[in-house]
Structure formats: C-alpha cells, structure tokens
Amino acid sequence: MKCIICKNPDIEKKTVEEEIRMGNDIAFVPMEVLICVNCGERYYDQQAMRKIESIRANLKSNSMNTEVIGRVIRTVAA
C-alpha cells in the first residue's frame, strides 16, 4: 500500500490518540490505525470507524466512563 498523499510505501500500524469532538468537549481515544511514516496521513478500517461512531454515540448519551484530564480556558477581550 502506498500513501495517497505523498506516495510513500512506508505505512505502519500505530497506536494514536484519536480526537473526537462533541460540542465544546474533546475525547481522546487510543486506537490502532495505519499511518504513513512520511507525512502522517491516517487510514481507518471499518472496525476503527465503527469504534469511533460507537464512542461518539456513547458520549452523546453520557453513557461512557470518562475522566477529566485538563481544562480549556478562553479569555475575554477587555
């Protein structure tokens, strides 16, 4: 398999933290996906896409065990 972006043949399976955004919230989900070693393009199989869709649905219904790991702060212009 070659990368569709940079045509590099070096694509490896790696564990990444996928960002799933829901409104103002972001969930970091560890997932194994194929990644181009050269440009970082990610490739998702059906199993990975189903996992993302399932997590998105569980986050939407608040039926997922989560932990808070930080804060996002917005300043207001004076």
N, CA, C and O atoms as a Tripos MOL2 file, in Angstrom:
@<TRIPOS>MOLECULE
protein
  312   311    78     0     0
PROTEIN
NO_CHARGES

@<TRIPOS>ATOM
      1 N           0.8480   -1.1830    0.0000 N.3       1 MET1
      2 CA          0.0000    0.0000    0.0000 C.3       1 MET1
      3 C           0.8900    1.2420    0.0000 C.2       1 MET1
      4 O           1.8810    1.3050    0.7280 O.2       1 MET1
      5 N           0.5330    2.2150   -0.8130 N.am      2 LYS2
      6 CA          1.2320    3.4950   -0.8540 C.3       2 LYS2
      7 C           0.3170    4.5770   -0.3000 C.2       2 LYS2
      8 O          -0.9050    4.5040   -0.4260 O.2       2 LYS2
      9 N           0.9270    5.5750    0.3110 N.am      3 CYS3
     10 CA          0.1700    6.7110    0.8300 C.3       3 CYS3
     11 C          -0.4640    7.4640   -0.3410 C.2       3 CYS3
     12 O           0.1960    7.7230   -1.3480 O.2       3 CYS3
     13 N          -1.7350    7.8120   -0.2050 N.am      4 ILE4
     14 CA         -2.4190    8.5360   -1.2800 C.3       4 ILE4
     15 C          -1.9930   10.0020   -1.3490 C.2       4 ILE4
     16 O          -2.2280   10.6730   -2.3540 O.2       4 ILE4
     17 N          -1.3650   10.4990   -0.2770 N.am      5 ILE5
     18 CA         -0.9320   11.8990   -0.2470 C.3       5 ILE5
     19 C           0.4780   12.0630   -0.8070 C.2       5 ILE5
     20 O           0.6970   12.8320   -1.7430 O.2       5 ILE5
     21 N           1.4510   11.3180   -0.2160 N.am      6 CYS6
     22 CA          2.8570   11.5300   -0.5870 C.3       6 CYS6
     23 C           3.4560   10.3690   -1.3870 C.2       6 CYS6
     24 O           4.6190   10.4280   -1.7860 O.2       6 CYS6
     25 N           2.6700    9.3190   -1.6230 N.am      7 LYS7
     26 CA          3.0910    8.1370   -2.4010 C.3       7 LYS7
     27 C           4.1840    7.3000   -1.7240 C.2       7 LYS7
     28 O           4.7610    6.4220   -2.3660 O.2       7 LYS7
     29 N           4.4800    7.5500   -0.4510 N.am      8 ASN8
     30 CA          5.4740    6.7780    0.2930 C.3       8 ASN8
     31 C           4.9180    5.3830    0.5770 C.2       8 ASN8
     32 O           3.7550    5.2620    0.9630 O.2       8 ASN8
     33 N           5.7140    4.3300    0.3980 N.am      9 PRO9
     34 CA          5.2300    2.9730    0.6630 C.3       9 PRO9
     35 C           5.3280    2.5600    2.1350 C.2       9 PRO9
     36 O           4.8650    1.4780    2.4970 O.2       9 PRO9
     37 N           5.9230    3.4020    2.9880 N.am     10 ASP10
     38 CA          6.0990    3.0550    4.3960 C.3      10 ASP10
     39 C           4.8800    3.4480    5.2140 C.2      10 ASP10
     40 O           4.7690    4.5810    5.6810 O.2      10 ASP10
     41 N           3.9640    2.4960    5.3810 N.am     11 ILE11
     42 CA          2.7610    2.6990    6.1810 C.3      11 ILE11
     43 C           2.7740    1.6540    7.2770 C.2      11 ILE11
     44 O           2.9080    0.4600    7.0100 O.2      11 ILE11
     45 N           2.6310    2.1150    8.5270 N.am     12 GLU12
     46 CA          2.7210    1.2260    9.6760 C.3      12 GLU12
     47 C           1.4870    1.3440   10.5490 C.2      12 GLU12
     48 O           0.8220    2.3800   10.5710 O.2      12 GLU12
     49 N           1.1860    0.2670   11.2720 N.am     13 LYS13
     50 CA          0.1080    0.2870   12.2500 C.3      13 LYS13
     51 C           0.6700    0.8450   13.5390 C.2      13 LYS13
     52 O           1.6600    0.3350   14.0640 O.2      13 LYS13
     53 N           0.0340    1.9050   14.0560 N.am     14 LYS14
     54 CA          0.4890    2.5580   15.2820 C.3      14 LYS14
     55 C          -0.7010    2.8770   16.1740 C.2      14 LYS14
     56 O          -1.8330    3.0040   15.7070 O.2      14 LYS14
     57 N          -0.4240    3.0040   17.4590 N.am     15 THR15
     58 CA         -1.4530    3.4380   18.3990 C.3      15 THR15
     59 C          -1.3880    4.9560   18.5050 C.2      15 THR15
     60 O          -0.3330    5.5270   18.7810 O.2      15 THR15
     61 N          -2.5260    5.5980   18.2840 N.am     16 VAL16
     62 CA         -2.6260    7.0550   18.3470 C.3      16 VAL16
     63 C          -3.7780    7.4360   19.2600 C.2      16 VAL16
     64 O          -4.6290    6.6030   19.5740 O.2      16 VAL16
     65 N          -3.8080    8.6890   19.6860 N.am     17 GLU17
     66 CA         -4.9610    9.1950   20.4180 C.3      17 GLU17
     67 C          -5.8250    9.9620   19.4320 C.2      17 GLU17
     68 O          -5.4760   11.0620   19.0020 O.2      17 GLU17
     69 N          -6.9380    9.3770   19.0860 N.am     18 GLU18
     70 CA         -7.8760   10.0000   18.1550 C.3      18 GLU18
     71 C          -8.7030   11.0330   18.9100 C.2      18 GLU18
     72 O          -9.1800   10.7550   20.0110 O.2      18 GLU18
     73 N          -8.8810   12.2170   18.3360 N.am     19 GLU19
     74 CA         -9.7220   13.2570   18.9410 C.3      19 GLU19
     75 C         -11.1360   13.1260   18.4120 C.2      19 GLU19
     76 O         -11.3580   13.1120   17.2010 O.2      19 GLU19
     77 N         -12.0890   13.0300   19.3240 N.am     20 ILE20
     78 CA        -13.4940   13.0160   18.9450 C.3      20 ILE20
     79 C         -14.1290   14.2380   19.6010 C.2      20 ILE20
     80 O         -14.1700   14.3440   20.8270 O.2      20 ILE20
     81 N         -14.6220   15.1560   18.7800 N.am     21 ARG21
     82 CA        -15.2040   16.3990   19.2890 C.3      21 ARG21
     83 C         -16.7180   16.2770   19.3930 C.2      21 ARG21
     84 O         -17.3920   15.7910   18.4840 O.2      21 ARG21
     85 N         -17.2320   16.7380   20.5420 N.am     22 MET22
     86 CA        -18.6750   16.7690   20.7810 C.3      22 MET22
     87 C         -18.9910   18.1260   21.3960 C.2      22 MET22
     88 O         -18.7990   18.3300   22.5950 O.2      22 MET22
     89 N         -19.4720   19.0490   20.5780 N.am     23 GLY23
     90 CA        -19.7350   20.3970   21.0770 C.3      23 GLY23
     91 C         -18.4290   21.0370   21.5150 C.2      23 GLY23
     92 O         -17.4850   21.1430   20.7320 O.2      23 GLY23
     93 N         -18.3790   21.4690   22.7860 N.am     24 ASN24
     94 CA        -17.1650   22.0730   23.3220 C.3      24 ASN24
     95 C         -16.2270   21.0470   23.9380 C.2      24 ASN24
     96 O         -15.1530   21.4110   24.4190 O.2      24 ASN24
     97 N         -16.6050   19.7770   23.9360 N.am     25 ASP25
     98 CA        -15.8090   18.7260   24.5550 C.3      25 ASP25
     99 C         -14.9840   17.9730   23.5160 C.2      25 ASP25
    100 O         -15.3730   17.8540   22.3550 O.2      25 ASP25
    101 N         -13.8360   17.4680   23.9620 N.am     26 ILE26
    102 CA        -12.9760   16.6390   23.1280 C.3      26 ILE26
    103 C         -12.6360   15.3850   23.9100 C.2      26 ILE26
    104 O         -12.1800   15.4680   25.0500 O.2      26 ILE26
    105 N         -12.8540   14.2280   23.3100 N.am     27 ALA27
    106 CA        -12.4710   12.9550   23.9240 C.3      27 ALA27
    107 C         -11.2520   12.4230   23.1890 C.2      27 ALA27
    108 O         -11.2230   12.4050   21.9590 O.2      27 ALA27
    109 N         -10.2450   11.9890   23.9390 N.am     28 PHE28
    110 CA         -9.0620   11.3580   23.3650 C.3      28 PHE28
    111 C          -9.2300    9.8560   23.5030 C.2      28 PHE28
    112 O          -9.3700    9.3380   24.6110 O.2      28 PHE28
    113 N          -9.2150    9.1580   22.3740 N.am     29 VAL29
    114 CA         -9.4590    7.7180   22.3530 C.3      29 VAL29
    115 C          -8.2400    7.0160   21.7630 C.2      29 VAL29
    116 O          -7.8820    7.2730   20.6140 O.2      29 VAL29
    117 N          -7.5940    6.1300   22.5320 N.am     30 PRO30
    118 CA         -6.4690    5.3860   21.9600 C.3      30 PRO30
    119 C          -6.9710    4.3810   20.9280 C.2      30 PRO30
    120 O          -7.8900    3.6100   21.2020 O.2      30 PRO30
    121 N          -6.3640    4.3930   19.7430 N.am     31 MET31
    122 CA         -6.7750    3.4990   18.6610 C.3      31 MET31
    123 C          -5.5610    3.0640   17.8580 C.2      31 MET31
    124 O          -4.5790    3.7990   17.7550 O.2      31 MET31
    125 N          -5.6320    1.8620   17.2890 N.am     32 GLU32
    126 CA         -4.6080    1.4040   16.3490 C.3      32 GLU32
    127 C          -5.0820    1.6830   14.9360 C.2      32 GLU32
    128 O          -6.1360    1.2050   14.5160 O.2      32 GLU32
    129 N          -4.2910    2.4640   14.2040 N.am     33 VAL33
    130 CA         -4.6280    2.7890   12.8170 C.3      33 VAL33
    131 C          -3.3620    2.7200   11.9750 C.2      33 VAL33
    132 O          -2.2500    2.7350   12.5020 O.2      33 VAL33
    133 N          -3.5450    2.6460   10.6690 N.am     34 LEU34
    134 CA         -2.4140    2.6860    9.7470 C.3      34 LEU34
    135 C          -2.0250    4.1540    9.5320 C.2      34 LEU34
    136 O          -2.8830    5.0110    9.3230 O.2      34 LEU34
    137 N          -0.7140    4.4260    9.5880 N.am     35 ILE35
    138 CA         -0.2190    5.7960    9.4490 C.3      35 ILE35
    139 C           0.9670    5.8090    8.4990 C.2      35 ILE35
    140 O           1.8520    4.9570    8.5810 O.2      35 ILE35
    141 N           0.9790    6.7860    7.5960 N.am     36 CYS36
    142 CA          2.1270    6.9880    6.7140 C.3      36 CYS36
    143 C           3.2860    7.5240    7.5500 C.2      36 CYS36
    144 O           3.1430    8.5260    8.2510 O.2      36 CYS36
    145 N           4.4260    6.8540    7.4730 N.am     37 VAL37
    146 CA          5.6080    7.2500    8.2370 C.3      37 VAL37
    147 C           6.1370    8.6010    7.7660 C.2      37 VAL37
    148 O           6.7250    9.3420    8.5540 O.2      37 VAL37
    149 N           5.9370    8.9270    6.4940 N.am     38 ASN38
    150 CA          6.4770   10.1570    5.9290 C.3      38 ASN38
    151 C           5.6260   11.3940    6.2560 C.2      38 ASN38
    152 O           6.1480   12.3760    6.7830 O.2      38 ASN38
    153 N           4.3290   11.3550    5.9490 N.am     39 CYS39
    154 CA          3.5030   12.5590    6.0900 C.3      39 CYS39
    155 C           2.4780   12.5030    7.2240 C.2      39 CYS39
    156 O           1.8810   13.5250    7.5600 O.2      39 CYS39
    157 N           2.2630   11.3200    7.8220 N.am     40 GLY40
    158 CA          1.3390   11.2130    8.9500 C.3      40 GLY40
    159 C          -0.1110   10.9720    8.5720 C.2      40 GLY40
    160 O          -0.9700   10.9370    9.4540 O.2      40 GLY40
    161 N          -0.4120   10.8040    7.2950 N.am     41 GLU41
    162 CA         -1.7890   10.5230    6.8620 C.3      41 GLU41
    163 C          -2.2790    9.2590    7.5530 C.2      41 GLU41
    164 O          -1.5650    8.2570    7.6020 O.2      41 GLU41
    165 N          -3.4980    9.3060    8.0870 N.am     42 ARG42
    166 CA         -4.0840    8.1690    8.7970 C.3      42 ARG42
    167 C          -5.0910    7.4510    7.9140 C.2      42 ARG42
    168 O          -5.8100    8.0680    7.1270 O.2      42 ARG42
    169 N          -5.1260    6.1200    8.0650 N.am     43 TYR43
    170 CA         -6.0540    5.2770    7.3120 C.3      43 TYR43
    171 C          -6.8710    4.4620    8.3010 C.2      43 TYR43
    172 O          -6.3180    3.7820    9.1670 O.2      43 TYR43
    173 N          -8.1980    4.5350    8.1660 N.am     44 TYR44
    174 CA         -9.1070    3.8850    9.1000 C.3      44 TYR44
    175 C          -9.8190    2.7390    8.4120 C.2      44 TYR44
    176 O         -10.3890    2.9100    7.3340 O.2      44 TYR44
    177 N          -9.7870    1.5530    9.0420 N.am     45 ASP45
    178 CA        -10.5490    0.4330    8.5050 C.3      45 ASP45
    179 C         -11.9660    0.4950    9.0740 C.2      45 ASP45
    180 O         -12.2910    1.3860    9.8580 O.2      45 ASP45
    181 N         -12.8100   -0.4660    8.6680 N.am     46 GLN46
    182 CA        -14.2100   -0.4650    9.1190 C.3      46 GLN46
    183 C         -14.3160   -0.6060   10.6300 C.2      46 GLN46
    184 O         -15.1680    0.0280   11.2520 O.2      46 GLN46
    185 N         -13.4670   -1.4220   11.2220 N.am     47 GLN47
    186 CA        -13.5030   -1.6350   12.6670 C.3      47 GLN47
    187 C         -13.2040   -0.3290   13.4140 C.2      47 GLN47
    188 O         -13.8760   -0.0050   14.3930 O.2      47 GLN47
    189 N         -12.2050    0.4120   12.9550 N.am     48 ALA48
    190 CA        -11.8610    1.6880   13.5910 C.3      48 ALA48
    191 C         -13.0030    2.6870   13.4420 C.2      48 ALA48
    192 O         -13.3240    3.4040   14.3900 O.2      48 ALA48
    193 N         -13.6190    2.7420   12.2650 N.am     49 MET49
    194 CA        -14.7330    3.6730   12.0540 C.3      49 MET49
    195 C         -15.9280    3.3240   12.9270 C.2      49 MET49
    196 O         -16.5870    4.2120   13.4660 O.2      49 MET49
    197 N         -16.2080    2.0290   13.0670 N.am     50 ARG50
    198 CA        -17.3160    1.6050   13.9430 C.3      50 ARG50
    199 C         -17.0350    1.9920   15.3920 C.2      50 ARG50
    200 O         -17.9410    2.4140   16.1090 O.2      50 ARG50
    201 N         -15.7830    1.8490   15.8240 N.am     51 LYS51
    202 CA        -15.4070    2.2150   17.1860 C.3      51 LYS51
    203 C         -15.6020    3.7210   17.4020 C.2      51 LYS51
    204 O         -16.1270    4.1320   18.4370 O.2      51 LYS51
    205 N         -15.1870    4.5330   16.4460 N.am     52 ILE52
    206 CA        -15.3670    5.9810   16.5520 C.3      52 ILE52
    207 C         -16.8490    6.3370   16.6170 C.2      52 ILE52
    208 O         -17.2460    7.1600   17.4410 O.2      52 ILE52
    209 N         -17.6700    5.7330   15.7650 N.am     53 GLU53
    210 CA        -19.1110    6.0070   15.7560 C.3      53 GLU53
    211 C         -19.7570    5.5860   17.0680 C.2      53 GLU53
    212 O         -20.6200    6.2920   17.5910 O.2      53 GLU53
    213 N         -19.3430    4.4330   17.6050 N.am     54 SER54
    214 CA        -19.8840    3.9460   18.8730 C.3      54 SER54
    215 C         -19.5140    4.8730   20.0220 C.2      54 SER54
    216 O         -20.3560    5.1830   20.8660 O.2      54 SER54
    217 N         -18.2740    5.3130   20.0610 N.am     55 ILE55
    218 CA        -17.8290    6.2130   21.1210 C.3      55 ILE55
    219 C         -18.5540    7.5440   21.0190 C.2      55 ILE55
    220 O         -18.9580    8.1130   22.0330 O.2      55 ILE55
    221 N         -18.7190    8.0430   19.7960 N.am     56 ARG56
    222 CA        -19.4480    9.3020   19.5990 C.3      56 ARG56
    223 C         -20.8910    9.1890   20.1260 C.2      56 ARG56
    224 O         -21.3860   10.1060   20.7810 O.2      56 ARG56
    225 N         -21.5530    8.0750   19.8420 N.am     57 ALA57
    226 CA        -22.9240    7.8630   20.3210 C.3      57 ALA57
    227 C         -22.9650    7.7610   21.8450 C.2      57 ALA57
    228 O         -23.8600    8.3170   22.4810 O.2      57 ALA57
    229 N         -22.0010    7.0530   22.4300 N.am     58 ASN58
    230 CA        -21.9580    6.9210   23.8890 C.3      58 ASN58
    231 C         -21.6600    8.2550   24.5680 C.2      58 ASN58
    232 O         -22.2160    8.5480   25.6260 O.2      58 ASN58
    233 N         -20.7920    9.0590   23.9730 N.am     59 LEU59
    234 CA        -20.5210   10.3870   24.5310 C.3      59 LEU59
    235 C         -21.7620   11.2700   24.4640 C.2      59 LEU59
    236 O         -22.0560   12.0210   25.3950 O.2      59 LEU59
    237 N         -22.4800   11.1700   23.3570 N.am     60 LYS60
    238 CA        -23.6790   11.9890   23.1680 C.3      60 LYS60
    239 C         -24.7460   11.6550   24.2110 C.2      60 LYS60
    240 O         -25.4620   12.5390   24.6800 O.2      60 LYS60
    241 N         -24.8460   10.3650   24.5710 N.am     61 SER61
    242 CA        -25.8620    9.9430   25.5380 C.3      61 SER61
    243 C         -25.3300    9.9120   26.9690 C.2      61 SER61
    244 O         -26.0270    9.4600   27.8770 O.2      61 SER61
    245 N         -24.1090   10.3860   27.1740 N.am     62 ASN62
    246 CA        -23.4700   10.3930   28.5010 C.3      62 ASN62
    247 C         -23.4230    9.0170   29.1510 C.2      62 ASN62
    248 O         -23.5110    8.9080   30.3740 O.2      62 ASN62
    249 N         -23.2860    7.9650   28.3470 N.am     63 SER63
    250 CA        -23.2470    6.6120   28.8900 C.3      63 SER63
    251 C         -21.8490    6.0050   28.8080 C.2      63 SER63
    252 O         -21.6930    4.7900   28.6790 O.2      63 SER63
    253 N         -20.8410    6.8620   28.8860 N.am     64 MET64
    254 CA        -19.4720    6.3870   28.7700 C.3      64 MET64
    255 C         -18.6770    6.8180   29.9860 C.2      64 MET64
    256 O         -18.8240    7.9390   30.4730 O.2      64 MET64
    257 N         -17.8450    5.9310   30.4680 N.am     65 ASN65
    258 CA        -16.9820    6.2390   31.5950 C.3      65 ASN65
    259 C         -15.8180    7.0950   31.1020 C.2      65 ASN65
    260 O         -15.0200    6.6480   30.2790 O.2      65 ASN65
    261 N         -15.7240    8.3230   31.6060 N.am     66 THR66
    262 CA        -14.6730    9.2420   31.1750 C.3      66 THR66
    263 C         -13.9970    9.8620   32.3930 C.2      66 THR66
    264 O         -14.5190    9.8030   33.5060 O.2      66 THR66
    265 N         -12.8390   10.4530   32.1660 N.am     67 GLU67
    266 CA        -12.1710   11.2020   33.2190 C.3      67 GLU67
    267 C         -11.7300   12.5460   32.6630 C.2      67 GLU67
    268 O         -11.3560   12.6440   31.4940 O.2      67 GLU67
    269 N         -11.7710   13.5720   33.4850 N.am     68 VAL68
    270 CA        -11.3250   14.9040   33.0940 C.3      68 VAL68
    271 C          -9.8130   14.9330   33.2250 C.2      68 VAL68
    272 O          -9.2690   14.5350   34.2550 O.2      68 VAL68
    273 N          -9.1150   15.4130   32.1660 N.am     69 ILE69
    274 CA         -7.6580   15.4290   32.2130 C.3      69 ILE69
    275 C          -7.0790   16.8380   32.0990 C.2      69 ILE69
    276 O          -5.8590   16.9940   32.0560 O.2      69 ILE69
    277 N          -7.9050   17.8390   32.0500 N.am     70 GLY70
    278 CA         -7.3910   19.1990   31.9250 C.3      70 GLY70
    279 C          -8.5170   20.1960   31.7740 C.2      70 GLY70
    280 O          -9.6860   19.8800   31.9930 O.2      70 GLY70
    281 N          -8.1440   21.4110   31.3940 N.am     71 ARG71
    282 CA         -9.1310   22.4650   31.2050 C.3      71 ARG71
    283 C          -8.8300   23.2250   29.9190 C.2      71 ARG71
    284 O          -7.6910   23.2620   29.4530 O.2      71 ARG71
    285 N          -9.8520   23.8200   29.3660 N.am     72 VAL72
    286 CA         -9.6930   24.7580   28.2590 C.3      72 VAL72
    287 C         -10.2050   26.0820   28.7620 C.2      72 VAL72
    288 O         -11.3140   26.1710   29.2890 O.2      72 VAL72
    289 N          -9.4010   27.1100   28.6020 N.am     73 ILE73
    290 CA         -9.7630   28.4320   29.1350 C.3      73 ILE73
    291 C          -9.7820   29.4280   27.9810 C.2      73 ILE73
    292 O          -8.8490   29.4800   27.1800 O.2      73 ILE73
    293 N         -10.8560   30.2230   27.9000 N.am     74 ARG74
    294 CA        -10.9620   31.2580   26.8790 C.3      74 ARG74
    295 C         -10.9090   32.6140   27.5640 C.2      74 ARG74
    296 O         -11.6240   32.8430   28.5390 O.2      74 ARG74
    297 N         -10.0780   33.5070   27.0690 N.am     75 THR75
    298 CA        -10.0210   34.8480   27.6330 C.3      75 THR75
    299 C         -11.0600   35.7230   26.9450 C.2      75 THR75
    300 O         -11.4370   35.4930   25.7970 O.2      75 THR75
    301 N         -11.4960   36.7060   27.6660 N.am     76 VAL76
    302 CA        -12.4660   37.6560   27.1330 C.3      76 VAL76
    303 C         -11.7240   38.9550   26.8810 C.2      76 VAL76
    304 O         -11.0610   39.4820   27.7740 O.2      76 VAL76
    305 N         -11.8340   39.4710   25.6690 N.am     77 ALA77
    306 CA        -11.1390   40.7230   25.3150 C.3      77 ALA77
    307 C         -11.6520   41.8570   26.1990 C.2      77 ALA77
    308 O         -12.8530   41.9820   26.4380 O.2      77 ALA77
    309 N         -10.7350   42.6660   26.6700 N.am     78 ALA78
    310 CA        -11.1040   43.7850   27.5510 C.3      78 ALA78
    311 C         -11.4940   45.0010   26.7570 C.2      78 ALA78
    312 O         -11.8330   46.0330   27.3360 O.2      78 ALA78
@<TRIPOS>BOND
     1     1     2 1
     2     2     3 1
     3     3     4 2
     4     3     5 am
     5     5     6 1
     6     6     7 1
     7     7     8 2
     8     7     9 am
     9     9    10 1
    10    10    11 1
    11    11    12 2
    12    11    13 am
    13    13    14 1
    14    14    15 1
    15    15    16 2
    16    15    17 am
    17    17    18 1
    18    18    19 1
    19    19    20 2
    20    19    21 am
    21    21    22 1
    22    22    23 1
    23    23    24 2
    24    23    25 am
    25    25    26 1
    26    26    27 1
    27    27    28 2
    28    27    29 am
    29    29    30 1
    30    30    31 1
    31    31    32 2
    32    31    33 am
    33    33    34 1
    34    34    35 1
    35    35    36 2
    36    35    37 am
    37    37    38 1
    38    38    39 1
    39    39    40 2
    40    39    41 am
    41    41    42 1
    42    42    43 1
    43    43    44 2
    44    43    45 am
    45    45    46 1
    46    46    47 1
    47    47    48 2
    48    47    49 am
    49    49    50 1
    50    50    51 1
    51    51    52 2
    52    51    53 am
    53    53    54 1
    54    54    55 1
    55    55    56 2
    56    55    57 am
    57    57    58 1
    58    58    59 1
    59    59    60 2
    60    59    61 am
    61    61    62 1
    62    62    63 1
    63    63    64 2
    64    63    65 am
    65    65    66 1
    66    66    67 1
    67    67    68 2
    68    67    69 am
    69    69    70 1
    70    70    71 1
    71    71    72 2
    72    71    73 am
    73    73    74 1
    74    74    75 1
    75    75    76 2
    76    75    77 am
    77    77    78 1
    78    78    79 1
    79    79    80 2
    80    79    81 am
    81    81    82 1
    82    82    83 1
    83    83    84 2
    84    83    85 am
    85    85    86 1
    86    86    87 1
    87    87    88 2
    88    87    89 am
    89    89    90 1
    90    90    91 1
    91    91    92 2
    92    91    93 am
    93    93    94 1
    94    94    95 1
    95    95    96 2
    96    95    97 am
    97    97    98 1
    98    98    99 1
    99    99   100 2
   100    99   101 am
   101   101   102 1
   102   102   103 1
   103   103   104 2
   104   103   105 am
   105   105   106 1
   106   106   107 1
   107   107   108 2
   108   107   109 am
   109   109   110 1
   110   110   111 1
   111   111   112 2
   112   111   113 am
   113   113   114 1
   114   114   115 1
   115   115   116 2
   116   115   117 am
   117   117   118 1
   118   118   119 1
   119   119   120 2
   120   119   121 am
   121   121   122 1
   122   122   123 1
   123   123   124 2
   124   123   125 am
   125   125   126 1
   126   126   127 1
   127   127   128 2
   128   127   129 am
   129   129   130 1
   130   130   131 1
   131   131   132 2
   132   131   133 am
   133   133   134 1
   134   134   135 1
   135   135   136 2
   136   135   137 am
   137   137   138 1
   138   138   139 1
   139   139   140 2
   140   139   141 am
   141   141   142 1
   142   142   143 1
   143   143   144 2
   144   143   145 am
   145   145   146 1
   146   146   147 1
   147   147   148 2
   148   147   149 am
   149   149   150 1
   150   150   151 1
   151   151   152 2
   152   151   153 am
   153   153   154 1
   154   154   155 1
   155   155   156 2
   156   155   157 am
   157   157   158 1
   158   158   159 1
   159   159   160 2
   160   159   161 am
   161   161   162 1
   162   162   163 1
   163   163   164 2
   164   163   165 am
   165   165   166 1
   166   166   167 1
   167   167   168 2
   168   167   169 am
   169   169   170 1
   170   170   171 1
   171   171   172 2
   172   171   173 am
   173   173   174 1
   174   174   175 1
   175   175   176 2
   176   175   177 am
   177   177   178 1
   178   178   179 1
   179   179   180 2
   180   179   181 am
   181   181   182 1
   182   182   183 1
   183   183   184 2
   184   183   185 am
   185   185   186 1
   186   186   187 1
   187   187   188 2
   188   187   189 am
   189   189   190 1
   190   190   191 1
   191   191   192 2
   192   191   193 am
   193   193   194 1
   194   194   195 1
   195   195   196 2
   196   195   197 am
   197   197   198 1
   198   198   199 1
   199   199   200 2
   200   199   201 am
   201   201   202 1
   202   202   203 1
   203   203   204 2
   204   203   205 am
   205   205   206 1
   206   206   207 1
   207   207   208 2
   208   207   209 am
   209   209   210 1
   210   210   211 1
   211   211   212 2
   212   211   213 am
   213   213   214 1
   214   214   215 1
   215   215   216 2
   216   215   217 am
   217   217   218 1
   218   218   219 1
   219   219   220 2
   220   219   221 am
   221   221   222 1
   222   222   223 1
   223   223   224 2
   224   223   225 am
   225   225   226 1
   226   226   227 1
   227   227   228 2
   228   227   229 am
   229   229   230 1
   230   230   231 1
   231   231   232 2
   232   231   233 am
   233   233   234 1
   234   234   235 1
   235   235   236 2
   236   235   237 am
   237   237   238 1
   238   238   239 1
   239   239   240 2
   240   239   241 am
   241   241   242 1
   242   242   243 1
   243   243   244 2
   244   243   245 am
   245   245   246 1
   246   246   247 1
   247   247   248 2
   248   247   249 am
   249   249   250 1
   250   250   251 1
   251   251   252 2
   252   251   253 am
   253   253   254 1
   254   254   255 1
   255   255   256 2
   256   255   257 am
   257   257   258 1
   258   258   259 1
   259   259   260 2
   260   259   261 am
   261   261   262 1
   262   262   263 1
   263   263   264 2
   264   263   265 am
   265   265   266 1
   266   266   267 1
   267   267   268 2
   268   267   269 am
   269   269   270 1
   270   270   271 1
   271   271   272 2
   272   271   273 am
   273   273   274 1
   274   274   275 1
   275   275   276 2
   276   275   277 am
   277   277   278 1
   278   278   279 1
   279   279   280 2
   280   279   281 am
   281   281   282 1
   282   282   283 1
   283   283   284 2
   284   283   285 am
   285   285   286 1
   286   286   287 1
   287   287   288 2
   288   287   289 am
   289   289   290 1
   290   290   291 1
   291   291   292 2
   292   291   293 am
   293   293   294 1
   294   294   295 1
   295   295   296 2
   296   295   297 am
   297   297   298 1
   298   298   299 1
   299   299   300 2
   300   299   301 am
   301   301   302 1
   302   302   303 1
   303   303   304 2
   304   303   305 am
   305   305   306 1
   306   306   307 1
   307   307   308 2
   308   307   309 am
   309   309   310 1
   310   310   311 1
   311   311   312 2
@<TRIPOS>SUBSTRUCTURE
     1 MET1         2 RESIDUE 1 A MET
     2 LYS2         6 RESIDUE 1 A LYS
     3 CYS3        10 RESIDUE 1 A CYS
     4 ILE4        14 RESIDUE 1 A ILE
     5 ILE5        18 RESIDUE 1 A ILE
     6 CYS6        22 RESIDUE 1 A CYS
     7 LYS7        26 RESIDUE 1 A LYS
     8 ASN8        30 RESIDUE 1 A ASN
     9 PRO9        34 RESIDUE 1 A PRO
    10 ASP10       38 RESIDUE 1 A ASP
    11 ILE11       42 RESIDUE 1 A ILE
    12 GLU12       46 RESIDUE 1 A GLU
    13 LYS13       50 RESIDUE 1 A LYS
    14 LYS14       54 RESIDUE 1 A LYS
    15 THR15       58 RESIDUE 1 A THR
    16 VAL16       62 RESIDUE 1 A VAL
    17 GLU17       66 RESIDUE 1 A GLU
    18 GLU18       70 RESIDUE 1 A GLU
    19 GLU19       74 RESIDUE 1 A GLU
    20 ILE20       78 RESIDUE 1 A ILE
    21 ARG21       82 RESIDUE 1 A ARG
    22 MET22       86 RESIDUE 1 A MET
    23 GLY23       90 RESIDUE 1 A GLY
    24 ASN24       94 RESIDUE 1 A ASN
    25 ASP25       98 RESIDUE 1 A ASP
    26 ILE26      102 RESIDUE 1 A ILE
    27 ALA27      106 RESIDUE 1 A ALA
    28 PHE28      110 RESIDUE 1 A PHE
    29 VAL29      114 RESIDUE 1 A VAL
    30 PRO30      118 RESIDUE 1 A PRO
    31 MET31      122 RESIDUE 1 A MET
    32 GLU32      126 RESIDUE 1 A GLU
    33 VAL33      130 RESIDUE 1 A VAL
    34 LEU34      134 RESIDUE 1 A LEU
    35 ILE35      138 RESIDUE 1 A ILE
    36 CYS36      142 RESIDUE 1 A CYS
    37 VAL37      146 RESIDUE 1 A VAL
    38 ASN38      150 RESIDUE 1 A ASN
    39 CYS39      154 RESIDUE 1 A CYS
    40 GLY40      158 RESIDUE 1 A GLY
    41 GLU41      162 RESIDUE 1 A GLU
    42 ARG42      166 RESIDUE 1 A ARG
    43 TYR43      170 RESIDUE 1 A TYR
    44 TYR44      174 RESIDUE 1 A TYR
    45 ASP45      178 RESIDUE 1 A ASP
    46 GLN46      182 RESIDUE 1 A GLN
    47 GLN47      186 RESIDUE 1 A GLN
    48 ALA48      190 RESIDUE 1 A ALA
    49 MET49      194 RESIDUE 1 A MET
    50 ARG50      198 RESIDUE 1 A ARG
    51 LYS51      202 RESIDUE 1 A LYS
    52 ILE52      206 RESIDUE 1 A ILE
    53 GLU53      210 RESIDUE 1 A GLU
    54 SER54      214 RESIDUE 1 A SER
    55 ILE55      218 RESIDUE 1 A ILE
    56 ARG56      222 RESIDUE 1 A ARG
    57 ALA57      226 RESIDUE 1 A ALA
    58 ASN58      230 RESIDUE 1 A ASN
    59 LEU59      234 RESIDUE 1 A LEU
    60 LYS60      238 RESIDUE 1 A LYS
    61 SER61      242 RESIDUE 1 A SER
    62 ASN62      246 RESIDUE 1 A ASN
    63 SER63      250 RESIDUE 1 A SER
    64 MET64      254 RESIDUE 1 A MET
    65 ASN65      258 RESIDUE 1 A ASN
    66 THR66      262 RESIDUE 1 A THR
    67 GLU67      266 RESIDUE 1 A GLU
    68 VAL68      270 RESIDUE 1 A VAL
    69 ILE69      274 RESIDUE 1 A ILE
    70 GLY70      278 RESIDUE 1 A GLY
    71 ARG71      282 RESIDUE 1 A ARG
    72 VAL72      286 RESIDUE 1 A VAL
    73 ILE73      290 RESIDUE 1 A ILE
    74 ARG74      294 RESIDUE 1 A ARG
    75 THR75      298 RESIDUE 1 A THR
    76 VAL76      302 RESIDUE 1 A VAL
    77 ALA77      306 RESIDUE 1 A ALA
    78 ALA78      310 RESIDUE 1 A ALA
